[in-house]
Amino acid sequence: MKGAIFMLKKLIGILITLTMVITTSLLFACASSPAPVKISDRTTMEIVKDMGLGINLGNTFDSTGNWFHDVPGQETAWGSPIITKKMINGYADVGFGVMRLPVSWTVLMDDEGNINAEFIDRVEEVVNWILDSGMYCILNTHHDDWPDRFQNDKEGAMELYEKIWKQICERFKNYGEKLILESMNEVGFDNMWNQYGGTEGKAEAFALFNEINQKFVDTVRASGGNNAQRHLLIASYWTNIDHACCELFQMPEDPAKRCALSVHYYTPSTFCILSEDADWGKAQTEWGTEEDYEYLKGEFDKLKTNFVDKGIPVIVGEYGCTTSNKTREVAELWLNSVTEAALSRDICPVLWDTPRGEYDREKAEFKHPDFIKKLTALNDKY
């Protein structure tokens, strides 16, 4: 009798344990893989048009270095406070329609290429805040040293690149169409081709670049869930407009036909990047001549002619200028002019912003609200 009671108690204990394991597994599955959200029939061109004006959450999850070893350390390494939902809502409240979330995945990855679990959980949390605010979210792979990796070990780099995207795709496969995945950031292969002179190695450099973009599309499309129809953003070579318009650059084959082009705009570089003279140029503090406007118009006309008019939407994933060596008036003139040049051609401009930029993250408010109001008002104009 005692033996029977003992066996009954043991059986009940096993059943309770199994129930707890199954319940925990289901809860975990629900937390990491939300129920699928239906993808609409809207085209990528319609999606990009709907985005309007965007902004980057820069110098945050894209930080790199060897002095941090955990997720909070990486998030704050380049001057950002820990991101809160209130901060994210502050961007949406003034009228930004899309937030680009740059992420450097390899900084906290193990030797086998597995993304740190706490890191991807944290990224997902911020992605959810962005989407909850009503904004679109562009998620990429940012400062992951792809030029060096691919030039030193192409096969190993391609395996790592594919493995990273498989993990990202698995985590976000059930998310809706307001989450866009971007193949890479500013990537090119200077050891193969000197883009500032000559053509030796140019065809090989572009061929490798095109191959990476194709691997990205193939990996996403094969990853299940909504990723078969997800809208994707394809980086151009060094995100350069002229390189995007070069015949050697090819948009990848996509069975879903849902790809947009990504370029960046920091032109003229002596105005946008240099705060003081450098060996490659003299810092420029003025902008706004007739020649300046004509050049700007010509660059965005090239994007419209070569892509938008052919049914390929364009996103300017980054644009901005340093303000430390110029008046606020001239900086705002350039920013407004670039924003209008993009929106008037159905191109989505995404402002580059960092913790020391336009937005005070601690206060969750913009430092120059009148300027931001004028900038976001261009959404209504176009």
CORZIRA-V30384 format. One record per helix or strand of 3 or more residues. SS is the DSSP state (h for helix, s for strand). FROM is the first residue (numbers start at 1). LEN is the number of residues. Records with the same first field share a line. If there is no record, write none. Layout:
BEGIN
SS->FROM-LEN / FROM-LEN
END
This chain:
BEGIN
h->2-31 / 44-8 / 71-6 / 85-9 / 105-4 / 117-16 / 146-7 / 154-19 / 202-20 / 225-4 / 237-3 / 241-4 / 269-4 / 290-17 / 308-3 / 328-16 / 369-13
s->54-3 / 98-4 / 136-4 / 179-4 / 232-4 / 259-7 / 314-6 / 348-4
END
